[in-house]
Amino acid sequence: KTMKNRQKLNKLHIHMLFLAMPATILEWSTAIYWYQTGIWWPFAVGMTLALLLSYFITLIYYRQTEYICPDCSTQFKPSYVKMVFANHTPKTRKLTCSHCGKTGYCVEVFAEK
């Protein structure tokens, strides 16, 4: 079960990267266009679209992940805001467990629905 969960989580990360590529290309290309031509409005539109896409990607990520408390081993889902702004490593996030109340680096897992 753990291996299958890790595979689903890796697949989610790959999908996020592919979804983020257009946003990155949009940001850079409109920034370069602004720099070269002095016309700023394509950059403003591009950044707005990139931010919306980034929010969408983060929301998908939030809905499909949960965390395991290192102290009590409870699997839980923090609030969206706490998840986004928590300190993190590639596989953990510093969160407060909703079950035991302790704060620590919780392991990220794919949320089985």
DOROMI-497254 format. One record per residue (C-alpha): residue in three letters; y, z, x. Coordinates in steps of 0.1 Angstrom, whole numbers, plus 5000, padded with zeros to 4 digits. Each point is the difference from the previous one (the first is absolute). Example, Ala and Ser with C-alpha at 12.3 -4.5 7.8 and 13.67 -1.06 7.14 Angstrom:
<sites>
Ala495550785123;Ser503449935014;
</sites>
This chain:
<sites>
Lys500050005000;Thr502450095028;Met499549665018;Lys500549814967;Asn503250204994;Arg501249925035;Gln499349634995;Lys502049994967;Leu502950185017;Asn499949755029;Lys500049714974;Leu503050164983;His501950025033;Ile499349645008;His501249894965;Met503250205006;Leu500649825033;Phe499649664984;Leu502350104971;Ala502650135025;Met500149685020;Pro502249804976;Ala502550294998;Thr500250015038;Ile500449625002;Leu502750014973;Glu501950285018;Trp500049835034;Ser500749654988;Thr503050104978;Ala501450235028;Ile499849715025;Tyr501549764974;Trp502950254995;Tyr500550045037;Gln500049625006;Thr502249894970;Gly502050314991;Ile498849964964;Trp498850354990;Trp498949974963;Pro496549865008;Phe499450315021;Ala501150234972;Val497749824975;Gly497149995026;Met500450375008;Thr500050094963;Leu496849804995;Ala498450155031;Leu500850354989;Leu498549934965;Leu496949865016;Ser499850305024;Tyr500250244970;Phe497349804982;Ile497750025031;Thr500650385003;Leu499250054963;Ile496749825004;Tyr499250215030;Tyr500950324982;Arg497949924970;Gln496949925021;Thr500150305025;Glu499450374998;Tyr499850275026;Ile497550275011;Cys501350345009;Pro498850115035;Asp499850364988;Cys498250004967;Ser498749634999;Thr501449944966;Gln500949634993;Phe503549974984;Lys502949774994;Pro503550115009;Ser503149884982;Tyr501249655010;Val503250145017;Lys498050265020;Met497649735011;Val502749765011;Phe502150255020;Ala497150205015;Asn499549995038;His496949805007;Thr497649845024;Pro498149684993;Lys497250214982;Thr501650324990;Arg503150144982;Lys501650345003;Leu499850134964;Thr499750324980;Cys496750034982;Ser500350034963;His497050224999;Cys500450265028;Gly503749955007;Lys499549965038;Thr501949745019;Gly498249785026;Tyr499149655010;Cys497849884972;Val497649725004;Glu500749684980;Val497249874978;Phe499749714976;Ala500450134964;Glu496849944980;Lys501149954964;
</sites>
